Amino acid sequence: MADSSGRRRRGGGRAGAAARRGSDVIEQMPWRIPVNADRPTEPLGPEGVEAIHEGAMRILEEIGVVFLNPEALAIFKEAGCKVDGELVRMDRDFVMEMVGKAPSNFTITPRNPEREIPLGSNHLLFGNVSSPPNYWDMQIGKKVPGNREMCQNLLKLTQYFNCIHFAGGYPVEPVDIHASIRHLDVLYDKLTITDKAMHAYSLGKERVEDVMEMVRIAGGLSHEEFEAKPHMYTNINSTSPLKHDYPMIDGCLRLARRGQAIVVSPFTLAGAMAPVTMAGAVAQSIAESLCAIALFQYVRPGTPCVIGTFTSNVDMKTGAPAFGTPEYMRSTQMTGQMARYYGLPMRSSGVCAANVPDGQSMWETSNSLWAAVQSGTNMVYHAAGWLEGGLIASPEKFVMDCEILQQIQRYMQPEIWGTEVDDIALDAIREVGNDGHFFGIQHTQDRYTTAFYQPFLSDWKNYEGWEAAGGVWTAERAHHLFKDIIANFEEPPMEDAIREELADFVARRKSEGGAPTDF
């Protein structure tokens, strides 16, 4: 469909309508953007912030970062940085000048404008699990490689749950689709199954360019409209220690030149790819982030950028990554202080090292998620569905995590701590007096349906009631909900003409071979 200017009109429908789909499965909280009203937890004093900043600047000035991208090396050389082969050293004045050009707040507008998300300030956004190669659910009962159906089902959960605000990378890698065309099929699925903000992997020119074009088509946008503001984003990881690879920087440069958002998230595991001390690991992470952000700001000042943290520790007995640890929590809080120091939005993650959706998985994920809250994080990756340090995606874990996310969102609602006359409730206290109860009085009756958080997964019955109802454990309840949601799922609306154009684009790019691979 076209308007009078000949431009396609965007599809997507209303977020409110999408939120009501499947309401017969659970009664969930409505779509909303949580606002974090709490003061951030700041373990560092002013001198600690300055010490980590000084450490990061000295890393960039004295040690340098390797960029395995010739275009980036040429840009740094043009900017006056010291380039020795692939090693780049840069003056702190250059870094701070460039980083100062990045916006502290911006928005990403997906194909449904009512799903627009704000990045920065005290907004808190949650995204789905992204990029595990393997999958686990209770029906299969073991770890297996991901496939397209599993990926689609996790995308349906991404769309269904209102507490998930953006669609990250593939929620599980569909390894049954050849790598040369995987991005085409999965992005088609993502853009039709969800109407939330999209991500592109920066893994080669073709993938990034294809995803940008598909997001543009899905939004019914002209090229000028697409480039006028962010409609999608990428997330890249440095190759710690102190290295940025070719394809990720290439993809970011392409996105930056077209005004799209970039998240830079070093993967610094203390004791392995970073110093064993958290201050040293955070300083290295900050250096790896800022040098890339400085590059993108030099290329296009004002490019929307997010500083990411993925700093945790390893198990010194085995070398395996550990997540949701006290060290992970403190490093996230410390990075939050540094993000505010630089005036940048921040990304962290909801992660765990557990292998199945058990108690360990929930306490580690809860630690990670509350560290995000405490740190002032704006964008939480992997907030639902992550297991085995990112090697497994699980629908049961996804559903269980969404219970935590809803509780965090409820915690953020100001009505909990209201202090108006009715909130202080002196008349109600007077009516009950010294020997009554509050269950039956009008003050309670007027508020009982909305006074407290109502879980969709937790079971608040006593033991006898739980046992009489079948004694179903949490992960099994989550499995049944997952199956019900999938069985009742309806895709968000998309105009037929846009869907056909997307399908035609996918077919054409497949006929051209998609993206080159090494196999």
Secondary structure, 3 states (H helix, E strand, C coil): CECCCCCECCCCCCHHHHHHCCCCCCCCCCCCCCECCCCCCCCCCHHHHHHHHHHHHHHHHHHCEEECCHHHHHHHHHCCCEEECCEEECCHHHHHHHHCCCCCEEEECCCCHHHCEEEECCECEEEECCCCCEECCCCCCCCEECCHHHHHHHHHHHHHCCCCCECCCCCCCCCCCCCCCHHHHHHHHHHHHCCCEEEECCCCHHHHHHHHHHHHHHCCCCHHHHHHCCCEEEEECCCCCCEECHHHHHHHHHHHHCCCEEEECCCCEECCCECCCHHHHHHHHHHHHHHHHHHHHHHCCCCCEEEECCCEEECCCCCCEECCCHHHHHHHHHHHHHHHHHCCCEEEECCCCCCCCCHHHHHHHHHHHHHHHHHCCCEEEEEECEEHHHCEECHHHHHHHHHHHHHHHHHCCHHHHCCCHHHHCHHHHHHHCCCCCCCCCHHHHCCCCCCCCCCCCCCCCCHHHHHHCCCCCHHHHHHHHHHHHHHCCCCCCCCHHHHHHHHHHHHHHHHCCCCCCCC
